[in-house]
Amino acid sequence: MTHLPQTGPLDPAAPWDAYAVLQASPLFAAAPPAALWSLASVADYREHPAGHVLIREGAPAAECYLLSYGQVEVTSVDLTGNPVALAKLQPGACFGEQALVAGGVRTA
């Protein structure tokens, strides 16, 4: 499971700039501007409340995420069925891309 805790309201005067978010991500840092513009043109902004599950372990990969603000907690389930925290992702983190590129299922 992946949870996105809400850290505060967005500033409506500061529009989301998909190109700037992609450009600031280490994953896309070396991409040529034309590729970033192409990706930005199909990017979708979404805001979720705290506790919202973005990705379920084992689900088919359909999209990837680039965190522009807030925090995402990556969890898995141990052998007894209890959640185990694996990582906390910060703005600029990209996740879900490995399963999407490989055409597989989500691993956490």
N, C-alpha and C positions, 0 to 999 in steps of 0.2 A: 504494500500500500504506500501511497505517497500522499502526504498531507500538506496543505498550503495554509499556514496560519496567517490571518489578516493582520497586518501591522499598522494600518491606518488608512484613511481615505486618500484617494488620488486627488491630485490638484487638477481641477477641471481646466485651469488656464494653461496647463502643461500637457499638450497632446502627446499621445504615444507615438514615438517615431521608430518604426520597425527597423529601418535602415541603421539608425544610430545604435539600437540595441544589438543588432547582428554585428555591426562593426566593432563594438566594445567587447564582444565575446571572444575568449581565447580560441574557441573552436573555429571561428570564422575569420580570425585576424589576418590570415594570409590570402583570403579569397579576393579575387579581383572585384572592383566596384560593380561591374556589370552583373556578376553573379550575385552580389549582395542585393542589388536593386531587384533582380529577378526573384530572389527569395522573399524580400520585403514586400513585393507586390502580392504575394499569396499568404503572407503572415496574417494571423488573426489574433487580436487582443482579447484576452479573457481575464476576468477578475472572479475569484472564488472566495467563499467564506472559510473561516478557520475550520479545520476538520474535514473539509471536502476531499474525497479520494479522487485523484487525477488518473492514476494508473493502478490497475490490479495485477498482481503477480500472476503470470500464466495467460493473461489476455493477449489476443493478437495485437500486434503493433500497427497503429493507424496514424500516429502523429508523433512529433517530438515537441518539446517545450524549451523555451528560452526564458529564464526568469528575469524579469525586468525590475521587480521590486519585491520586497517581502522575503519569505523564507519557506523552504520546502523540506520536510523531514521524510527521509527514505526509510521505510521499515520493511521487515520481513516477519515471518512467523517461525518460531522454533518448533522443535519436535513435540512439545507439549501444547502447542497452539497459542502460545503467548507471543505478543508482538515484541520484536527486537529492533531497536534503533540502529541503523547502519550508517547514516550520514545526515548532515544538515547542509542544505544547499543555499547559497547566498545569491544575490543579484549577479547576473552575468553567467550563471551556470546553465548549461544545456543538459537536458536529460531526456531519455527515451529514444535517442537517435540510434543507438547500437542495434536494438531490435528492429527498428524501422528500416535501417539500411540493409540489415541481414535478412529481412523478411521473416523474422521469427516471432517469438512471444516475449512478453515482458518477464524479466528475471527478478524484479523486486518491486 
